[in-house]
Amino acid sequence: MALGSMVAIYFVIWWIGLFAVLPWGVRSQHEDGNVVPGTEPGAPVATRLLRIALVNTVFASIVFGAFYLNWTQGWITLENVPFLPRYSLN
């Protein structure tokens, strides 16, 4: 696998994982009990984006490592998926 492909796949995994990790630990102003006048009560108090980015980087690295090991070792292939149709090239 080319380096550019690996970087692109890691970026896609990181970006998709960001949406899963983004709401972790974020408290709204309503939950905190301190709503600033003129703001949305559901707005976050403190987002801690650096912590979220670091957690997401660790998460994406683990997922990419599993993907890369599967790619090099061939543990799960399309032939292992039972519901896919089988075609012959005769």
C-alpha positions as a Markdown table, in Angstrom:
| # | Residue | x | y | z |
|---|---|---|---|---|
| 1 | Met | 0.0 | 0.0 | 0.0 |
| 2 | Ala | 1.4 | 3.4 | -1.0 |
| 3 | Leu | 2.1 | 6.0 | 1.7 |
| 4 | Gly | -0.4 | 8.5 | 0.2 |
| 5 | Ser | -3.1 | 5.8 | 0.5 |
| 6 | Met | -2.2 | 5.1 | 4.1 |
| 7 | Val | -2.3 | 8.8 | 5.0 |
| 8 | Ala | -5.7 | 9.2 | 3.2 |
| 9 | Ile | -7.2 | 6.2 | 5.0 |
| 10 | Tyr | -5.9 | 7.4 | 8.4 |
| 11 | Phe | -7.4 | 10.8 | 7.7 |
| 12 | Val | -10.8 | 9.4 | 6.9 |
| 13 | Ile | -10.7 | 7.2 | 10.0 |
| 14 | Trp | -9.6 | 10.2 | 12.1 |
| 15 | Trp | -12.3 | 12.5 | 10.7 |
| 16 | Ile | -15.2 | 9.9 | 11.1 |
| 17 | Gly | -13.9 | 9.1 | 14.6 |
| 18 | Leu | -14.0 | 12.8 | 15.5 |
| 19 | Phe | -17.8 | 12.9 | 15.2 |
| 20 | Ala | -18.0 | 9.9 | 17.6 |
| 21 | Val | -15.6 | 11.4 | 20.2 |
| 22 | Leu | -16.7 | 15.0 | 19.9 |
| 23 | Pro | -19.6 | 14.9 | 22.4 |
| 24 | Trp | -17.6 | 13.0 | 25.1 |
| 25 | Gly | -17.5 | 14.9 | 28.4 |
| 26 | Val | -19.0 | 18.1 | 27.0 |
| 27 | Arg | -21.5 | 19.7 | 29.4 |
| 28 | Ser | -24.1 | 22.2 | 28.3 |
| 29 | Gln | -24.8 | 25.5 | 30.0 |
| 30 | His | -28.2 | 24.2 | 31.1 |
| 31 | Glu | -26.6 | 21.1 | 32.7 |
| 32 | Asp | -24.1 | 23.3 | 34.4 |
| 33 | Gly | -26.8 | 25.6 | 35.8 |
| 34 | Asn | -25.1 | 28.7 | 34.5 |
| 35 | Val | -26.8 | 30.0 | 31.4 |
| 36 | Val | -25.3 | 33.2 | 30.0 |
| 37 | Pro | -28.0 | 35.6 | 29.0 |
| 38 | Gly | -28.5 | 35.8 | 25.2 |
| 39 | Thr | -26.9 | 32.4 | 24.5 |
| 40 | Glu | -28.4 | 29.0 | 23.7 |
| 41 | Pro | -28.9 | 26.9 | 26.9 |
| 42 | Gly | -27.5 | 23.9 | 25.0 |
| 43 | Ala | -24.2 | 25.6 | 24.1 |
| 44 | Pro | -21.2 | 23.9 | 25.7 |
| 45 | Val | -19.5 | 25.4 | 28.7 |
| 46 | Ala | -16.0 | 24.2 | 27.8 |
| 47 | Thr | -15.3 | 22.0 | 24.8 |
| 48 | Arg | -11.7 | 21.0 | 25.6 |
| 49 | Leu | -10.9 | 20.5 | 21.9 |
| 50 | Leu | -7.2 | 19.6 | 22.5 |
| 51 | Arg | -8.2 | 16.7 | 24.8 |
| 52 | Ile | -10.8 | 15.5 | 22.3 |
| 53 | Ala | -8.3 | 15.7 | 19.4 |
| 54 | Leu | -5.8 | 13.7 | 21.4 |
| 55 | Val | -8.3 | 11.0 | 22.4 |
| 56 | Asn | -9.5 | 10.9 | 18.8 |
| 57 | Thr | -5.9 | 10.5 | 17.5 |
| 58 | Val | -5.3 | 7.5 | 19.8 |
| 59 | Phe | -8.6 | 6.0 | 18.8 |
| 60 | Ala | -7.9 | 6.5 | 15.0 |
| 61 | Ser | -4.4 | 5.1 | 15.4 |
| 62 | Ile | -5.7 | 1.9 | 17.0 |
| 63 | Val | -8.4 | 1.5 | 14.3 |
| 64 | Phe | -5.9 | 2.2 | 11.6 |
| 65 | Gly | -3.4 | -0.3 | 13.1 |
| 66 | Ala | -6.1 | -3.0 | 13.0 |
| 67 | Phe | -7.0 | -2.1 | 9.4 |
| 68 | Tyr | -3.3 | -2.2 | 8.4 |
| 69 | Leu | -2.7 | -5.5 | 10.1 |
| 70 | Asn | -5.8 | -7.0 | 8.4 |
| 71 | Trp | -4.6 | -5.5 | 5.1 |
| 72 | Thr | -1.1 | -7.1 | 5.4 |
| 73 | Gln | -2.2 | -10.4 | 7.0 |
| 74 | Gly | -5.4 | -11.0 | 5.1 |
| 75 | Trp | -7.5 | -12.1 | 8.1 |
| 76 | Ile | -10.8 | -10.7 | 6.8 |
| 77 | Thr | -11.3 | -10.6 | 3.0 |
| 78 | Leu | -14.4 | -10.3 | 0.8 |
| 79 | Glu | -14.4 | -14.1 | 0.5 |
| 80 | Asn | -15.1 | -14.3 | 4.2 |
| 81 | Val | -18.4 | -12.3 | 3.9 |
| 82 | Pro | -21.1 | -15.0 | 3.5 |
| 83 | Phe | -23.9 | -12.8 | 2.0 |
| 84 | Leu | -21.9 | -11.4 | -0.9 |
| 85 | Pro | -22.6 | -13.1 | -4.3 |
| 86 | Arg | -19.8 | -15.3 | -5.8 |
| 87 | Tyr | -18.7 | -14.7 | -9.4 |
| 88 | Ser | -16.6 | -16.8 | -11.6 |
| 89 | Leu | -14.2 | -15.3 | -14.2 |
| 90 | Asn | -14.6 | -18.1 | -16.8 |
